[in-house]
């Protein structure tokens, strides 16, 4: 078996459904409000993935094998599903990420100030 044969066999076996990913997505969606699904296309690096986005922009991503499986999962959960190549990602997803970055930055700054104050006190 040559190198290209190994790559091809990995790709073809990548189409199997991941029960762990599906159960994770089901649980994730169950604990959030207003969840929508966005199918991402297969690339040379990853198989088809689906992004679940909640009403507040919180999101998660898992591999699903192919777009048909993503649609079947979304239908079984009764959540809307969109093709990200057609509609793009929702703004609330980017806004959520920006809020998280701002919170992490503020936490780092507060930690630096705390350390400086401790250093001044001790030194």
N, C-alpha and C positions, 0 to 999 in steps of 0.2 A: 504494500500500500504506500503510495507516494504522498508527499506533503499536501498537494492539492486535493487528493482523495480524502485525507483526514479532515481538511477544512470543510469540504463539501459535506462529509458525513456529519460533522458537528452542526452545520447549518440545518441540515434536514432533520436532525434529531431535536433541534431547538424548537420545532413546532409543537412539541407535546405540551399539554396543559400543565401548569404548575398549581397543584392543589394548595400548596402553602401560600402562594401569591393570591390566589382567588379567595381563600379563607381570610387572609389578611385584609384584602380590599372590602370584603363583605363586613367584617368587624369594624373597619375604619369608617365605612359609610354609615353603619348602624349607629355609631356614637356621635355623628355630626348631622347638622341641618343643611338642607339645600344642596346636596351633593350632585355634581354633574360629572360626566366622564368625557375625556378628550383622548381620542386615539392618535397615537404618534406612529408614523410609518417605520417600517423596518429600515435599518441602515446597514452599512458594511460591518459595523461593529456590534449592533444589538438587534435583536428580533423586535417585532411589534410590541409597543408598550402602551399602557393606558394610564392617564393621569386623572385622578379623582380630585376635584376641587370643591371645597365646602363653601357655604355662603359668605364666610369671612375671609376667604382667600387661602386658608390653610390647604395644603395639597400633599399628595403622595403619588408615587409612580411605581408600577410593577410591570414585569413582562407578562404578556398574555398569549404569545405564540403567533396569532394572526388577527386581522381585523374582525373576522367572523366571530371568533371567540370573545373578543371584547364586546361586540354588539350583543351576543347571546347573554353574556354576564350582565350587561347593563339592563337588558330587557327583563331578565329574571329578577333583578333588583328594583325594577320600575323607576330607573333614573334616566334622564336625558343623556344622549351620547352624541358627540360631535366629532368631525374629522378636523384635527388641528391644522391641517394644511389648507382647509377651506375657510375656517372661522378664526383661526389663531387662538392664543391663550387669553383667558379673561383678564381684564385689568386688575380685578381684585386679587388675583394671584401675584402679580408684580407688586401691588401695594402691600400685600401681606409680607412678602420678602423684604421690602424696604423697611417696614415697621420692625421686623425681626433684626435687621442689620443695625438700625438705630438703637434698639434696646441693647444689643450686644456691645455696641460702641460706648453707650452710656455706662454699662456695667464695667467695661474695661477702664474707662476714665475714673469711675468711682473707686475701683480697686487700686489704681495707681495713686490717687489722692490719699487713700487710706494708708498705703505703704509709705508714702512720703511723710505723712503725719506721724506714723509710728517711728520712722527713722529720725525725724526731728526730735521726738520725745525721748528716744533712747540715746541719741547722739549728743 
